[in-house]
Amino acid sequence: MNYVKKISLIWFAGLLAISTGIQAKDDAVEKGLEIAKERKARDTGWDNSVANMTMILRNAQGQEATREMRVSSLEMQDDGDKALTVFDSPRDVAGTAFLSFSHAMEPDEQWIYLPAIKRVKRIASRNKSGPFMSSEFAFEDMTSFEVEKFSYEFLREDKYNGEKVFVIEQTPEDEFSGYSKQIVWIDQEHYRVRKVEFFDRKNDPLKTLEFEDYQAHEVNGKQFWRPYRSYMYNLQTGKSTELSTNSLEFGQELDESDFDKNSLRRAR
């Protein structure tokens, strides 16, 4: 084989490898997006709900602080969902109310009412990575999942606690997100999120979130799954937050008037 022909074959092989790699990347992106869309489609049509929940904060030494709260949620047809969280106990946080308007394409809007100073404070977009009520959940974690908020890449199929899952990588589109990426485990049967790994802006592992005790609710002839326990663990500090659902009811006749930032002070 002459030198020119050898070089040409090497060049062609390299070009073919690059082309194959690009196609594989495109396929992974397309499949990741398809999984995300199906996840959203499976959770569309629930309308509204009210949950009573318990939040347990644990420090690195295992010491606990418990909070009781109510979460009202309203599904919006052409945008992200709305949610109102009201804390009932302990006394130092009782009456605190948090209102979140999720958006698919625009920055989320969030406000918090602090009864100690009798003031409603808006959470700036650049502060969304801050801790929600001293928990390991960030303000940006307290919004609804919207497909448009991320770009996606399918990584592999796997198993999680014996269930077949898709593993995808999702990258926040918002420049003010506290995360560089998230690795998400989604079960193949119901498209429920089972686990999320969060990476900080330096791309270092930051937190893990696990969802357990999923229970099905039928609303308007469709089945919706909700985790009754979620556990967020901070890998860098050793702190954790556990959220447990004590009761959950759908069809509570809520509408947009129940999610008014001007009435946060009266939320009880």
PEJOBEL-V361002 format. One record per residue. N is the residue number from 0. PSI is psi in whole degrees, 0 to 359 (none if undefined). BURIAL is + if it has 24 or more other ideal C-beta (glycine too) atoms within 12 Angstrom, else -. Layout:
BEGIN
((N & PSI & BURIAL) (N & PSI & BURIAL))
END
This chain:
BEGIN
((0 & 127 & -) (1 & 165 & -) (2 & 317 & -) (3 & 318 & -) (4 & 322 & -) (5 & 316 & -) (6 & 320 & -) (7 & 319 & -) (8 & 319 & -) (9 & 317 & -) (10 & 317 & -) (11 & 318 & -) (12 & 320 & -) (13 & 318 & -) (14 & 320 & -) (15 & 320 & -) (16 & 318 & -) (17 & 315 & -) (18 & 318 & -) (19 & 320 & -) (20 & 319 & -) (21 & 318 & -) (22 & 318 & -) (23 & 320 & -) (24 & 315 & -) (25 & 319 & -) (26 & 320 & -) (27 & 322 & +) (28 & 315 & +) (29 & 316 & -) (30 & 322 & +) (31 & 318 & +) (32 & 320 & +) (33 & 318 & -) (34 & 317 & +) (35 & 318 & +) (36 & 320 & -) (37 & 321 & +) (38 & 314 & +) (39 & 318 & +) (40 & 323 & -) (41 & 342 & +) (42 & 37 & +) (43 & 128 & +) (44 & 10 & -) (45 & 342 & +) (46 & 287 & +) (47 & 161 & +) (48 & 160 & +) (49 & 129 & +) (50 & 143 & +) (51 & 127 & +) (52 & 158 & +) (53 & 132 & +) (54 & 127 & +) (55 & 119 & +) (56 & 131 & +) (57 & 132 & +) (58 & 181 & -) (59 & 338 & -) (60 & 358 & -) (61 & 3 & -) (62 & 142 & -) (63 & 150 & -) (64 & 132 & -) (65 & 138 & -) (66 & 142 & +) (67 & 139 & +) (68 & 161 & +) (69 & 136 & +) (70 & 117 & +) (71 & 135 & +) (72 & 143 & +) (73 & 123 & +) (74 & 131 & +) (75 & 138 & +) (76 & 322 & -) (77 & 19 & -) (78 & 184 & -) (79 & 168 & +) (80 & 166 & +) (81 & 145 & +) (82 & 142 & +) (83 & 122 & +) (84 & 127 & +) (85 & 127 & +) (86 & 132 & +) (87 & 333 & +) (88 & 159 & -) (89 & 183 & -) (90 & 325 & -) (91 & 344 & -) (92 & 357 & +) (93 & 133 & -) (94 & 348 & +) (95 & 133 & +) (96 & 136 & +) (97 & 126 & +) (98 & 131 & +) (99 & 127 & +) (100 & 106 & +) (101 & 148 & +) (102 & 149 & +) (103 & 317 & +) (104 & 333 & -) (105 & 165 & -) (106 & 142 & +) (107 & 154 & +) (108 & 132 & +) (109 & 141 & +) (110 & 151 & +) (111 & 134 & +) (112 & 125 & +) (113 & 106 & -) (114 & 334 & +) (115 & 327 & -) (116 & 2 & -) (117 & 51 & -) (118 & 141 & -) (119 & 126 & +) (120 & 131 & +) (121 & 137 & +) (122 & 114 & +) (123 & 148 & -) (124 & 323 & -) (125 & 350 & -) (126 & 10 & -) (127 & 342 & +) (128 & 356 & +) (129 & 160 & +) (130 & 137 & +) (131 & 112 & +) (132 & 43 & +) (133 & 15 & -) (134 & 179 & +) (135 & 359 & +) (136 & 136 & +) (137 & 164 & +) (138 & 324 & +) (139 & 342 & +) (140 & 346 & +) (141 & 28 & +) (142 & 164 & +) (143 & 154 & +) (144 & 126 & +) (145 & 132 & +) (146 & 320 & +) (147 & 349 & -) (148 & 348 & +) (149 & 161 & +) (150 & 158 & +) (151 & 156 & +) (152 & 126 & +) (153 & 130 & +) (154 & 312 & +) (155 & 171 & -) (156 & 148 & -) (157 & 189 & -) (158 & 142 & -) (159 & 116 & +) (160 & 41 & -) (161 & 353 & -) (162 & 142 & -) (163 & 133 & -) (164 & 156 & +) (165 & 142 & +) (166 & 119 & +) (167 & 157 & +) (168 & 130 & +) (169 & 134 & +) (170 & 123 & +) (171 & 138 & +) (172 & 339 & -) (173 & 124 & +) (174 & 341 & -) (175 & 5 & -) (176 & 145 & +) (177 & 0 & +) (178 & 141 & +) (179 & 328 & +) (180 & 168 & +) (181 & 136 & +) (182 & 124 & +) (183 & 130 & +) (184 & 121 & +) (185 & 125 & +) (186 & 144 & +) (187 & 339 & -) (188 & 312 & -) (189 & 358 & +) (190 & 41 & +) (191 & 139 & +) (192 & 128 & +) (193 & 327 & +) (194 & 147 & +) (195 & 133 & +) (196 & 126 & +) (197 & 139 & +) (198 & 138 & +) (199 & 183 & -) (200 & 343 & -) (201 & 3 & -) (202 & 22 & -) (203 & 148 & -) (204 & 130 & -) (205 & 306 & +) (206 & 159 & +) (207 & 143 & +) (208 & 126 & +) (209 & 138 & +) (210 & 132 & +) (211 & 169 & -) (212 & 54 & -) (213 & 136 & +) (214 & 144 & -) (215 & 141 & -) (216 & 136 & +) (217 & 124 & -) (218 & 122 & -) (219 & 40 & -) (220 & 6 & -) (221 & 147 & -) (222 & 131 & -) (223 & 134 & +) (224 & 138 & +) (225 & 135 & +) (226 & 132 & +) (227 & 357 & +) (228 & 132 & -) (229 & 149 & +) (230 & 115 & +) (231 & 122 & +) (232 & 128 & +) (233 & 113 & +) (234 & 338 & -) (235 & 336 & -) (236 & 342 & -) (237 & 0 & -) (238 & 159 & +) (239 & 161 & +) (240 & 132 & +) (241 & 133 & +) (242 & 125 & +) (243 & 135 & +) (244 & 122 & +) (245 & 326 & -) (246 & 151 & -) (247 & 124 & +) (248 & 137 & -) (249 & 170 & +) (250 & 48 & -) (251 & 15 & -) (252 & 39 & -) (253 & 152 & +) (254 & 185 & -) (255 & 335 & -) (256 & 341 & -) (257 & 358 & +) (258 & 59 & +) (259 & 122 & -) (260 & 336 & +) (261 & 346 & -) (262 & 13 & -) (263 & 324 & +) (264 & 335 & -) (265 & 0 & -) (266 & 125 & +) (267 & none & -))
END
